[in-house]
Amino acid sequence: MKSQDIDTCTAALQTEINHFMSITWCRPHLCEPNFQPIDKPREATPDNGHTLLGKTWFTEDTIPHLLTLYRQPSVPESLRGELRRFHTLGTGLNEHPNILHGGAVAAILDGALGVLIRYSMPDVQPAYTVALNITYKKAIKTPETIMARSWITKTEGRKIWGSAQIESGTGEIYATAEGVFVKAIAKI
């Protein structure tokens, strides 16, 4: 990565940190020393990857602010790393007036699990969602800031199981998900 790209990435990350630090309930999460921000830029890739959050949902009306924190497992063999992903939602992803669309909820949960797998298991091939079971508990009103959490619960061969949830600033659970992912076969 070029120096200018690194500077741009660092500035974008600091902008997101500043935004979420200004939200009272987010501040304690951002100050937990075991959770580190992921400084991956939020942009589409040249091969048309990551366009949903990097382009389509990166507007003032959709998800103008997104920050991901990752905590590595306390024991290297453990699966209990955790991802916390903060989203500030506009009103551009609604189905009903000021209520986030259920498909957007599903995409947020799926994304939280996918990013967790990528950071928890960096030495593996990409993993793809094969099943995602979502339980919707309460409507997410917009505009709003939410937190998605995710954990890997089991691995077996190429399969990875995980759990995720979306919660409010008071800890109220909006939706939960159980997912199964499969690692791609390495190209030889």
Kinemage of the C-alpha trace (Angstrom):
@kinemage 1
@onewidth
@group {chain A} dominant
@subgroup {mainchain}
@vectorlist {calphas} color= white
{ca met a 1} P 0.000 0.000 0.000
{ca lys a 2} L 1.340 3.427 -0.937
{ca ser a 3} L 2.046 6.030 1.744
{ca gln a 4} L -0.768 8.261 0.458
{ca asp a 5} L -3.226 5.329 0.636
{ca ile a 6} L -2.135 4.572 4.213
{ca asp a 7} L -2.627 8.229 5.193
{ca thr a 8} L -6.097 8.255 3.618
{ca cys a 9} L -7.017 4.993 5.366
{ca thr a 10} L -5.756 6.310 8.729
{ca ala a 11} L -7.715 9.560 8.320
{ca ala a 12} L -10.908 7.669 7.399
{ca leu a 13} L -10.509 5.373 10.421
{ca gln a 14} L -9.962 8.360 12.727
{ca thr a 15} L -13.109 10.034 11.334
{ca glu a 16} L -15.140 6.925 12.188
{ca ile a 17} L -13.595 6.635 15.665
{ca asn a 18} L -14.380 10.303 16.340
{ca his a 19} L -17.977 9.851 15.179
{ca phe a 20} L -18.653 6.863 17.432
{ca met a 21} L -16.743 8.375 20.388
{ca ser a 22} L -19.233 11.261 20.225
{ca ile a 23} L -22.084 8.796 20.930
{ca thr a 24} L -22.216 8.288 24.699
{ca trp a 25} L -23.135 4.583 24.714
{ca cys a 26} L -20.484 3.681 22.094
{ca arg a 27} L -17.591 5.301 23.987
{ca pro a 28} L -17.090 2.539 26.625
{ca his a 29} L -16.937 -0.113 23.862
{ca leu a 30} L -14.330 1.846 21.928
{ca cys a 31} L -12.253 2.312 25.087
{ca glu a 32} L -12.041 -1.401 25.937
{ca pro a 33} L -8.313 -2.155 25.573
{ca asn a 34} L -8.729 -5.701 24.196
{ca phe a 35} L -10.797 -4.490 21.228
{ca gln a 36} L -8.811 -2.974 18.382
{ca pro a 37} L -10.230 -1.072 15.403
{ca ile a 38} L -9.889 -2.757 12.036
{ca asp a 39} L -8.378 -0.223 9.683
{ca lys a 40} L -9.489 -1.826 6.431
{ca pro a 41} L -10.774 0.925 4.134
{ca arg a 42} L -14.482 0.915 3.418
{ca glu a 43} L -14.400 0.861 -0.347
{ca ala a 44} L -15.253 -1.358 -3.268
{ca thr a 45} L -12.356 -3.366 -4.668
{ca pro a 46} L -11.201 -3.157 -8.308
{ca asp a 47} L -12.697 -6.616 -8.978
{ca asn a 48} L -16.177 -5.322 -7.951
{ca gly a 49} L -16.011 -6.840 -4.465
{ca his a 50} L -17.316 -5.150 -1.311
{ca thr a 51} L -19.618 -2.859 -3.304
{ca leu a 52} L -22.600 -3.162 -0.941
{ca leu a 53} L -20.992 -1.470 2.085
{ca gly a 54} L -18.184 0.224 0.175
{ca lys a 55} L -20.364 1.968 -2.384
{ca thr a 56} L -24.130 1.323 -2.427
{ca trp a 57} L -24.628 1.622 1.348
{ca phe a 58} L -21.979 4.307 1.902
{ca thr a 59} L -24.182 7.404 1.672
{ca glu a 60} L -25.598 9.894 4.161
{ca asp a 61} L -29.020 8.213 3.813
{ca thr a 62} L -27.896 4.591 4.241
{ca ile a 63} L -24.911 3.775 6.500
{ca pro a 64} L -22.743 6.900 6.589
{ca his a 65} L -20.626 5.647 9.502
{ca leu a 66} L -19.258 2.157 10.141
{ca leu a 67} L -16.534 1.054 12.553
{ca thr a 68} L -15.356 -2.477 13.284
{ca leu a 69} L -13.531 -3.569 16.451
{ca tyr a 70} L -11.991 -7.001 16.908
{ca arg a 71} L -10.841 -8.839 20.036
{ca gln a 72} L -8.603 -11.827 19.499
{ca pro a 73} L -9.314 -14.965 21.543
{ca ser a 74} L -7.638 -14.941 24.955
{ca val a 75} L -6.273 -18.432 24.276
{ca pro a 76} L -4.859 -19.053 20.766
{ca glu a 77} L -6.769 -22.340 20.342
{ca ser a 78} L -10.045 -20.753 21.442
{ca leu a 79} L -12.811 -19.724 19.079
{ca arg a 80} L -14.049 -16.969 21.384
{ca gly a 81} L -12.714 -13.960 19.525
{ca glu a 82} L -15.379 -11.303 19.156
{ca leu a 83} L -16.265 -8.680 16.605
{ca arg a 84} L -18.195 -5.514 17.406
{ca arg a 85} L -19.395 -3.519 14.452
{ca phe a 86} L -21.015 -0.112 14.903
{ca his a 87} L -23.371 1.248 12.233
{ca thr a 88} L -24.994 4.661 12.113
{ca leu a 89} L -28.105 4.170 10.015
{ca gly a 90} L -29.894 6.767 7.940
{ca thr a 91} L -33.418 6.361 6.613
{ca gly a 92} L -32.458 5.132 3.130
{ca leu a 93} L -32.714 1.408 3.949
{ca asn a 94} L -36.259 1.427 5.275
{ca glu a 95} L -39.184 -0.742 4.226
{ca his a 96} L -41.819 0.836 6.477
{ca pro a 97} L -41.611 4.462 7.662
{ca asn a 98} L -38.523 4.849 9.878
{ca ile a 99} L -38.037 1.057 10.235
{ca leu a 100} L -34.959 -0.670 8.820
{ca his a 101} L -35.709 -3.283 6.143
{ca gly a 102} L -35.362 -6.899 7.319
{ca gly a 103} L -33.051 -7.641 4.385
{ca ala a 104} L -30.683 -4.911 5.582
{ca val a 105} L -30.781 -6.490 9.059
{ca ala a 106} L -29.833 -9.851 7.493
{ca ala a 107} L -26.979 -8.266 5.523
{ca ile a 108} L -25.626 -6.560 8.660
{ca leu a 109} L -25.641 -9.863 10.583
{ca asp a 110} L -24.081 -11.767 7.672
{ca gly a 111} L -21.410 -9.094 7.301
{ca ala a 112} L -20.539 -9.195 11.003
{ca leu a 113} L -20.000 -12.957 10.774
{ca gly a 114} L -18.042 -12.763 7.522
{ca val a 115} L -15.641 -10.094 8.759
{ca leu a 116} L -15.155 -12.020 12.010
{ca ile a 117} L -14.174 -15.161 10.105
{ca arg a 118} L -11.748 -13.182 7.940
{ca tyr a 119} L -9.987 -11.750 11.021
{ca ser a 120} L -10.217 -14.818 13.250
{ca met a 121} L -8.901 -17.180 10.586
{ca pro a 122} L -6.653 -15.069 8.318
{ca asp a 123} L -4.744 -18.075 6.981
{ca val a 124} L -7.792 -19.706 5.367
{ca gln a 125} L -9.384 -19.261 1.977
{ca pro a 126} L -12.425 -16.974 1.768
{ca ala a 127} L -15.538 -18.340 3.457
{ca tyr a 128} L -19.030 -18.127 1.991
{ca thr a 129} L -22.419 -18.151 3.708
{ca val a 130} L -24.328 -21.404 3.180
{ca ala a 131} L -27.025 -20.920 5.834
{ca leu a 132} L -28.154 -17.964 7.903
{ca asn a 133} L -31.035 -18.369 10.351
{ca ile a 134} L -32.287 -15.016 11.636
{ca thr a 135} L -34.662 -14.279 14.474
{ca tyr a 136} L -36.147 -10.792 14.359
{ca lys a 137} L -36.972 -9.669 17.894
{ca lys a 138} L -37.765 -5.965 17.555
{ca ala a 139} L -37.924 -3.427 14.732
{ca ile a 140} L -34.896 -1.168 14.308
{ca lys a 141} L -36.124 2.409 14.038
{ca thr a 142} L -34.123 4.797 11.895
{ca pro a 143} L -32.163 6.956 12.046
{ca glu a 144} L -30.234 5.042 14.720
{ca thr a 145} L -26.809 3.783 15.771
{ca ile a 146} L -26.593 0.041 16.418
{ca met a 147} L -23.934 -2.500 17.311
{ca ala a 148} L -23.598 -5.929 15.724
{ca arg a 149} L -21.624 -8.542 17.677
{ca ser a 150} L -20.417 -11.881 16.344
{ca trp a 151} L -18.596 -15.006 17.558
{ca ile a 152} L -17.366 -18.233 15.982
{ca thr a 153} L -18.928 -21.148 17.850
{ca lys a 154} L -17.505 -24.197 16.056
{ca thr a 155} L -15.285 -25.283 13.187
{ca glu a 156} L -15.145 -28.653 11.472
{ca gly a 157} L -13.125 -29.193 8.315
{ca arg a 158} L -14.142 -26.470 5.867
{ca lys a 159} L -17.292 -25.535 7.844
{ca ile a 160} L -17.491 -22.646 10.293
{ca trp a 161} L -20.465 -21.939 12.584
{ca gly a 162} L -21.074 -18.547 14.131
{ca ser a 163} L -23.561 -16.474 16.097
{ca ala a 164} L -24.348 -12.787 15.780
{ca gln a 165} L -26.738 -10.242 17.218
{ca ile a 166} L -27.706 -6.628 16.706
{ca glu a 167} L -28.298 -4.537 19.779
{ca ser a 168} L -29.183 -1.014 20.816
{ca gly a 169} L -27.213 1.337 23.006
{ca thr a 170} L -29.095 0.000 26.036
{ca gly a 171} L -28.271 -3.624 25.192
{ca glu a 172} L -31.721 -4.434 23.815
{ca ile a 173} L -31.476 -7.215 21.214
{ca tyr a 174} L -33.067 -6.388 17.841
{ca ala a 175} L -32.132 -9.570 15.957
{ca thr a 176} L -29.980 -12.689 16.291
{ca ala a 177} L -28.477 -15.031 13.727
{ca glu a 178} L -26.891 -18.460 13.543
{ca gly a 179} L -24.799 -18.979 10.441
{ca val a 180} L -22.878 -21.700 8.668
{ca phe a 181} L -20.035 -20.763 6.344
{ca val a 182} L -17.819 -22.918 4.158
{ca lys a 183} L -14.212 -22.129 3.296
{ca ala a 184} L -13.373 -22.115 -0.395
{ca ile a 185} L -11.049 -24.815 -1.660
{ca ala a 186} L -7.546 -23.480 -2.237
{ca lys a 187} L -6.485 -23.092 -5.855
{ca ile a 188} L -3.384 -25.101 -6.649
